[in-house]
Amino acid sequence: MTKFAYYDGGIVPIEDAHVSITCTTLHYGIGCFGGLRAFWNDEHEQLYVFRTHDHFKRLLNSAKFLLCDVGLSIDQLTEITVDLLRKEAWRQNVYVRPIVYKEDGIFRVQLHDSTDKLAIFSQPVGHYIKSDGALSVGISSWRRIDDNVIPARGKICGTYVNSALAKTEAVLNGFQEALVLNQDGHVSEASAANLFIVRDGVLITPPITDNVLEGITRHSIIQFARDDFGLEVIERSIDRSEMYIADEAFFCGTGVGVAVIGEIDHRQIGSGDSSPIAEQIHDLYKRVVTGQEEKYLHWLTPVYAK
């Protein structure tokens, strides 16, 4: 159970970290957040936070879209996070949520002249999508937000209404996850995960300019594929019909990790229950985030001193 949070400039009991019902972000979604994972390695007796620098760089970039200034550097945000996780004394996998919000009352529908605040908390995490095998996915009737509507490359609070609409529609229609198209009709991403497909041994992923989140796990997988597996990786637009004839397809993200897609709109993808390239990437990803790959230790921030 979560016991502490970073709030109002210090680490406090979680029950003392609260905002008013008049909070601007609550009413208008004018805020941004991050999502980091920390992975427990029982053999090392160590908790490793994955790619803190990149996650906090994206958080500060998201804040910049909203004219938010939290007055802290990436290094300071990392230090606060490590202190918080030590205070919690976690010995299991956890999710870390930093959020930048505006607290000026409900009549401030604006970005400027605002009071910007930061909070961070963590909590144990299990599987983002409950599934024992490959995922069943449906193309959503909802379109992905466009960059000229709300910046999709950042994690803006209000943006996730779009994600929630797509996710719930998919689940109520009998699928486990949604695949969302952008305004041009090209495949964008899942409700809250990036997408890769495989065709003839080539790994393909939509470009950031097709209104996808600048995913940290996505970036990691591109590097794995090229450097560790010698795969060709192409960033280009993907048509809906191309999804149906892909040899493999999988989602990736901080929450989902790497998740194989077995069918899309009731059309089987590959064998329907396995994905050789995705499974290789998944296995390497698990070793990297738990500190078992020396080559990638620089991506990890250990929480406990040795």
N, C-alpha and C positions, 0 to 999 in steps of 0.2 A: 504493500500500500504506500502511495506517495505521502511523504511526511513534510517535505520542504519545497520551497520555491524561491527563485530569485525575483524579488519584487520591491519596487520603490528604492532601489539602490543597495539592497542587501538580501541575504538569505534569511527567510522568515518561515515559521510554521505555515503549512499550506492553508490552514483555515484563516490565516491573517492576510492572504493574498486574494483580494477581491476588488471588483470595480462596481461603480454605481450603475443602476438601471438607466441612467441618463447618458452613459458612455457613448460617444460618437460612433465608435467602431461597432458596437452592438446594434445600432440603428441603421447604419449606412454601409457597413462592411469596409470602411476606410481604414485598412490596416494590412499588415502582411505578416507572414510567419515562415518558419523553417521547420524541417523535419530531419533530425539526425538519428542514427542508430548507434548504440553502444553494444558490443558483443562480448559475452563472458567466455573466457577460455579457462576451463577447469584445471587443465594441466599446468598452465602458467600462473594460475590464480590471479588473473589480470582481466580487467575490463577495458576494452579497446573502443574508442570513439572513431568512427569512420569519416575521414576527410573533413575534419572540422574547418580547415581554412576555406575550402571550396563552398561548404554549406553557409558559412557566415559571410563570405563574399557575396553569395547570391542573396542572402537576407538583406545585406546593406544595399545591394543593387535594387531589390524590390522596394526597400524603404525610399530610395532615391526617386522612384516613380511617383511616390506619394508625398514628396517633400518632407519626409520624416528624417529627423536627425537624433539618434540615440546617444551621441557623444562618446561612443566607445569604438575601439579598433577591433579588428579581427582577433588579434592576440588577446586583448582584454576579454572579449566574448568567450574565447576558448578557455581562458583561465577561470572565468566565472562558472562555466559549465563543468569543468573538472572539479572545482571546489564543491559545487552542488551535488555531483554524483558521489564524491567522497563522503559528503554529509549523509547522503541516503544509504551509503555502504551497500550498494547493489552487488549481488553475486549471481546475476542472471542477465539475459538480454533485456535491454530497455530502449524505449523511444524517448527522445528529447525534443521538446517543443518550445522554441523561442517564439515570442510574438511581440510585434511592435504595434502599438495601438494609440489612438487619439482619444483624449478624455476631456472634452470641452462642453458636453451637453448636447442635446438633440437638435439644436438650432444652428449647428455649424456644418452645413453641407458645403465644405470647402477643404482644401488641402493646406492653404497658407495660414499663418498666424495661429498655429494650433499647438497644443501641449502634447508632445510625443513621449510615450513611455514604453518601457521594455519589461517583459516578464519572461521567465524560463522555468519550466518544470519538467519532470521526467516520470515515466511510469512503465511497469513491466509490459511486454508486448508479446503476443503470440502470432498466429498466422493472420495476415491482412485479409486474405480471401480463404474461406473455409473450403478446402477441396483436398481429396485424397489422390487426385490424378489430374489429367489435363483439363483445362477450363473449357466450358461452353460459353460462347460469346455471341452477342447480338449487336448488329449495327443499330445505333441509336437514331431516333427521329429528331433528336436535338442536335444542333450544330455547335461546334466548338466556337467559343468567343474569338473575335478577331482582334489583332493587335491594335487596330485603331478604335476599338471599343474599350477593352481593358487589356493591358499587356499580359499576354498568355505566357511569356517566357519567365515571368516572376510568379511568386506565390502570394497573390493578392487575396485577402480574406473573402471579399464579395464574389470573386471568380468561382468559388466552389459551390455556389448555388447551381451553376451550370453543370458541374460534376455530379452533384446530388440528384438533379433531375434525370441525368443519363443513367446513373447507377440504379436508382430505384425503378425506373422504367424497365431496365434490363432484367432485374431480379423478379419483378412482378410478371414479366413475360416469360419466366422460366429459365432465364440464362443466369450465369454467375457473374458476368461482367459485361460492360458496354464497350463498344468501339465507336468513337465519335469522329465524324467527318468535319472538315473545316468548311468555310463559306464557299470555297471553290469546288467542293465535292470530293476533295482528296482526303485520304485517311490521315487523321491527326494523332490521336492517342486514346488510351482508355480513360475511364472517369478520373483516375489518379495514378497513371503509370504510363511510361513511354513504351513504344512498340518497335519490335524488329521482326522482319521476315527473312527467310532463306529461300533463294531460288538458284538452282544449279550450283550450289556451293558458295554463293555470294551472299553476304549479309547486307541487308538493305534496311534503312531506317528513315522516316520522314525528317526533312531538315527543320531546324528551329523556325525558319520562316513560314512553315505550314502551321504555325500557331501551336507549337508544343512547348512544354516546360523545358527549360535548360537543365535537364536532369543530371545529377551527379553520378548516379548508377549508370545511366546511359553512356556518359562520357567514359566511365571506367570500362564498360563492356566493349566499347569501340577500341580502346587501347588493348584489352585482353585479346580481342579477336585478331588484331593486326600483329601485335608483338609476340604473343604466346602461342597462337594457333596458326599464324600465317595466312589468315583469311583476308580476302578482299572485302572492304567495307565501303558501301556507297550510301551517301545521304542524298535522297531524291524523293520527289512526290510519289505516292503510291495510290493507285486507283482502287476503288472498292472491289472490282472484279478480280484484281490481281491477288487480293487476299484469299479468295476462294481456291486459287490454283497454286498457292505457295507450298513449297516442300515442308517448311516449318514456319511457325510463328510463335512469338513469346512476348510477354510483357516484362518490364523491369522497372524498379524504383526502390526508394528507401523502404517503403512499407512492404511491398510485395516481394522484394528480392528479385528472383528470376522465376517466372511462372509460365509454363508451357500452355499453349492454346491447342485444344484438341478439335474444336469445331467452331465454325463461324456461320451464323444463320442456317444451322442444321446441315452445313456442308463440312465433311471431314477434311481436316488438314493433315497431310502426310499420312502416317499410320493411324492417327487419331489418338494414340496414347503414349507416344514417345517422340523425342526430338533430339537426335544425337548431338548436334552442334550446341543447342541450348543447354543440354544436360552437361556437356563439357564445361561450358561457360559458368553454369550454376555451381558446379563442383569447385572450380577455381575461385569463384567469388566467395564461397563459404570459407575456403582456406585463407583467402586474403583478409577478410574482415575479422577473422579470429586469430590473426597474428601468426599464421602457419606458413606464410610465404615471405622469406627474407627480402626478396626483390621489392615488395610493396609495403614494407614496414613503415616507410616514410609517410604513408597515407594514414597511419593510425596514431592516435593520441592515447597513451596509457593513462589510466586514472590513478592507479595505486603505485606509490613509490616502491622501488625494489632496492 
